[in-house]
Amino acid sequence: MHIPDGYLSPSTCAALYAGSTPFWYVSLQKMNRRLNTQAVPLLSVFAAFSFVIMMFNLPLPGGTTGHAVGVGIASIVLGPWGSILAISVALVIQAIFFGDGGITAIGANCFNMAIVGSLVAYAVYRVIAGRAAIESPRRVVAAAIAGYCAINASAFFAAIEFGIQPMLFHDASGTPLYAPYPLHIAVPAMMIGHLTIAGLAETIVSGGVVAYLQRAEPVLLKTTAPGASMNGDPVGWTGLRPLWIALAVLLILTPLGILAAGAAWGEWVPEDFSTPQARQQIAAASGNQAPPVHVPAGLQKLASVWTAPMPRYAPPILKSAQLGYILSAMVGTGLIVLAFLGGAWIFGRFRS
Amino acid sequence: MRKPRTFIERTIGSLSDGLNFAALADDSARSGGMLQRVDPRVKVAGMLAMIVSVAVTHSLIAIAGMLLIAVFFAVVSQISLLDLARWVWMPVLFFTGCIALPAIFITPGARVYGPITAQGLRTASYLLLRAETAVSLSALLVLSTRWAHILKALRVLRLPVVFVVILGMTYRYLFLILETALDMFESRESRTVGVLEGTDRRRLATATVGVLLSKSYHLSADVHLAMQSRGFRGEVYMLDDFTMRGIDWCWLFLFSAVAMTVVWVGR
């Protein structure tokens, strides 16, 4: 994946340097804004970590070994912008100091692995992980797929860059001046190795390290998991935002019950037995069986035990039935929430 | 029959190679060869110009000439050709050779021998020679200049100072993390009896990466506190204490002339 010097034309290299520069600039700005003085040491140490990870020989199924870039795990722990910078710095040191990847191709390598890789890994991880809890196995699967997709997206971009070289840069005799293979060879040649060995290595590192961090250091997974809960960590109000929104929609929709014709079976009050219209509704709801002429004695007796402040969801202060329903729903849900908060507070004090 | 190396042994080998090359580069950069005495800014600019010229030129002879010049610079700078062969030429020959070889046969063009085409031979030569020459020139820079000086010299390329500082700190902590990883693998290797199953090997590898990640995170927090206690408030400064001498201007002229000649020959 590390493109050496001589594989890409100078104009391709220049274009990819130019394409990478805005990402580097934005990443640096965002990291400085987010971390302030912490950005420099964090990025430096993580770049060194990424560098070392690239030297690991990872055991793969089938007995072979492969190298990972570590872009998946860097994106998950640092976020996409931090990952872009950390992987870029690691690639620059690899190119200048160890000759792994060309100096003229630093822009291309950073674009493919650091930029495309980080953004793809982050997007895939966030989409699949959703708001799953930090310790959720879903996060391990999301990380594994994110690493796999990231490394293959990077390889695909590198393959495209290789594949367009013979088309654009050749001499009068048709000799390719740089990478010699056209797209129909370069793309499958690159992708076969990355869809299998390199992809597998990245999958194992991303998924395996997230599984390890879930057990050992879950706080490192919090950066890219906003709203996700951790064991022993209360969910918090913001984490429940979708539920609050759903509850608000339901409150607004409560007057829908008014549209239903007739009376709810069994929800009668003593007055209903003396009102002709209500008696007709009771009969219609009871298979045309006429209700008793007199109010049942038990009903009459118990109905007077408690008088609700908002009888039939219609507070006496309101004329509109719709508003009455909504207000009743708000009061009801508010009381339930308060009851649970009170219970949680008492339980919390009791436990501590 | 020799037992195949385990992934732990291979990783130990990779990590040790990295440390060995760094030690070699540091020793070589401190020796009193010809290139070692040149101003680092001139070397960075000059080597970069020559690498770009190798990428731009369309002449195989010019690229081969540049490779010979690189060999000459290595000899006069007391850089061992054996070391260059071991660390630079052989790995590139193996990697790029594998990629370039099929091109000899499948590149369309005039057949010279069996399925081999003239265009195939030329394109494979371009690829191999460019890769070998460019990596030789970048190796010359690293083997004749201390890393701290290379970083300072990168400022001539107008790299943001914060980026240069991050590069420098990365390089410093890279060796700490390399050694930590090496220690972890060696201790594990010394405690391992028998052969680990595939699943156990993968679990071990990912747990090692996880531990290293965790250690790196805590290290960065410690470094941050240390920097803050020394007055770091987010602004970074760098002392540019290089001075250009007459001989350095001559070297700059020489590097530029060589680069321009290579481009001109292969225009």
Chai-1 contact restraints between the chains, C-beta under 6 A:
chainA,res_idxA,chainB,res_idxB,connection_type,confidence,min_distance_angstrom,max_distance_angstrom,comment,restraint_id
A,P4,B,A131,contact,1.0,0.0,6.0,A-B,restraint_1
A,D5,B,A131,contact,1.0,0.0,6.0,A-B,restraint_2
A,D5,B,A134,contact,1.0,0.0,6.0,A-B,restraint_3
A,G6,B,L127,contact,1.0,0.0,6.0,A-B,restraint_4
A,G6,B,R130,contact,1.0,0.0,6.0,A-B,restraint_5
A,G6,B,A131,contact,1.0,0.0,6.0,A-B,restraint_6
A,G6,B,A134,contact,1.0,0.0,6.0,A-B,restraint_7
A,P10,B,A55,contact,1.0,0.0,6.0,A-B,restraint_8
A,P10,B,V56,contact,1.0,0.0,6.0,A-B,restraint_9
A,N36,B,G234,contact,1.0,0.0,6.0,A-B,restraint_10
A,T37,B,F232,contact,1.0,0.0,6.0,A-B,restraint_11
A,T37,B,G234,contact,1.0,0.0,6.0,A-B,restraint_12
A,Q38,B,H224,contact,1.0,0.0,6.0,A-B,restraint_13
A,V40,B,I166,contact,1.0,0.0,6.0,A-B,restraint_14
A,P41,B,S220,contact,1.0,0.0,6.0,A-B,restraint_15
A,P41,B,V223,contact,1.0,0.0,6.0,A-B,restraint_16
A,P41,B,H224,contact,1.0,0.0,6.0,A-B,restraint_17
A,L42,B,S220,contact,1.0,0.0,6.0,A-B,restraint_18
A,L43,B,I166,contact,1.0,0.0,6.0,A-B,restraint_19
A,S44,B,I166,contact,1.0,0.0,6.0,A-B,restraint_20
A,S44,B,M169,contact,1.0,0.0,6.0,A-B,restraint_21
A,S44,B,T170,contact,1.0,0.0,6.0,A-B,restraint_22
A,V45,B,Y173,contact,1.0,0.0,6.0,A-B,restraint_23
A,V45,B,S216,contact,1.0,0.0,6.0,A-B,restraint_24
A,V45,B,L219,contact,1.0,0.0,6.0,A-B,restraint_25
A,V45,B,S220,contact,1.0,0.0,6.0,A-B,restraint_26
A,A47,B,T170,contact,1.0,0.0,6.0,A-B,restraint_27
A,A48,B,T170,contact,1.0,0.0,6.0,A-B,restraint_28
A,A48,B,Y173,contact,1.0,0.0,6.0,A-B,restraint_29
A,A48,B,L174,contact,1.0,0.0,6.0,A-B,restraint_30
A,A48,B,I177,contact,1.0,0.0,6.0,A-B,restraint_31
A,F49,B,I177,contact,1.0,0.0,6.0,A-B,restraint_32
A,F49,B,S216,contact,1.0,0.0,6.0,A-B,restraint_33
A,F51,B,L174,contact,1.0,0.0,6.0,A-B,restraint_34
A,V52,B,I177,contact,1.0,0.0,6.0,A-B,restraint_35
A,V52,B,L178,contact,1.0,0.0,6.0,A-B,restraint_36
A,V52,B,A181,contact,1.0,0.0,6.0,A-B,restraint_37
A,M55,B,S14,contact,1.0,0.0,6.0,A-B,restraint_38
A,M55,B,L15,contact,1.0,0.0,6.0,A-B,restraint_39
A,M55,B,G18,contact,1.0,0.0,6.0,A-B,restraint_40
A,F56,B,T11,contact,1.0,0.0,6.0,A-B,restraint_41
A,N57,B,F7,contact,1.0,0.0,6.0,A-B,restraint_42
A,N57,B,R10,contact,1.0,0.0,6.0,A-B,restraint_43
A,N57,B,T11,contact,1.0,0.0,6.0,A-B,restraint_44
A,L58,B,A205,contact,1.0,0.0,6.0,A-B,restraint_45
A,P59,B,F7,contact,1.0,0.0,6.0,A-B,restraint_46
A,P59,B,R201,contact,1.0,0.0,6.0,A-B,restraint_47
A,P59,B,R202,contact,1.0,0.0,6.0,A-B,restraint_48
A,P59,B,A205,contact,1.0,0.0,6.0,A-B,restraint_49
A,T65,B,F7,contact,1.0,0.0,6.0,A-B,restraint_50
A,V89,B,I166,contact,1.0,0.0,6.0,A-B,restraint_51
A,V89,B,L167,contact,1.0,0.0,6.0,A-B,restraint_52
A,V89,B,T170,contact,1.0,0.0,6.0,A-B,restraint_53
A,F97,B,V142,contact,1.0,0.0,6.0,A-B,restraint_54
A,G99,B,V135,contact,1.0,0.0,6.0,A-B,restraint_55
A,G99,B,S138,contact,1.0,0.0,6.0,A-B,restraint_56
A,G99,B,A139,contact,1.0,0.0,6.0,A-B,restraint_57
A,G102,B,A134,contact,1.0,0.0,6.0,A-B,restraint_58
A,I103,B,I51,contact,1.0,0.0,6.0,A-B,restraint_59
A,I103,B,S138,contact,1.0,0.0,6.0,A-B,restraint_60
A,T104,B,A55,contact,1.0,0.0,6.0,A-B,restraint_61
A,S173,B,Q119,contact,1.0,0.0,6.0,A-B,restraint_62
A,G174,B,Q119,contact,1.0,0.0,6.0,A-B,restraint_63
A,T175,B,Q119,contact,1.0,0.0,6.0,A-B,restraint_64
A,T175,B,R122,contact,1.0,0.0,6.0,A-B,restraint_65
A,T175,B,T123,contact,1.0,0.0,6.0,A-B,restraint_66
A,P176,B,T123,contact,1.0,0.0,6.0,A-B,restraint_67
A,L177,B,Y126,contact,1.0,0.0,6.0,A-B,restraint_68
A,P180,B,A103,contact,1.0,0.0,6.0,A-B,restraint_69
A,P180,B,T107,contact,1.0,0.0,6.0,A-B,restraint_70
A,P180,B,T123,contact,1.0,0.0,6.0,A-B,restraint_71
A,I204,B,R202,contact,1.0,0.0,6.0,A-B,restraint_72
A,V205,B,V209,contact,1.0,0.0,6.0,A-B,restraint_73
A,G208,B,T206,contact,1.0,0.0,6.0,A-B,restraint_74
A,V209,B,T206,contact,1.0,0.0,6.0,A-B,restraint_75
A,V209,B,V209,contact,1.0,0.0,6.0,A-B,restraint_76
A,V209,B,G210,contact,1.0,0.0,6.0,A-B,restraint_77
A,Y212,B,T206,contact,1.0,0.0,6.0,A-B,restraint_78
A,Y212,B,A207,contact,1.0,0.0,6.0,A-B,restraint_79
A,Y212,B,G210,contact,1.0,0.0,6.0,A-B,restraint_80
A,L213,B,G210,contact,1.0,0.0,6.0,A-B,restraint_81
A,E217,B,S214,contact,1.0,0.0,6.0,A-B,restraint_82
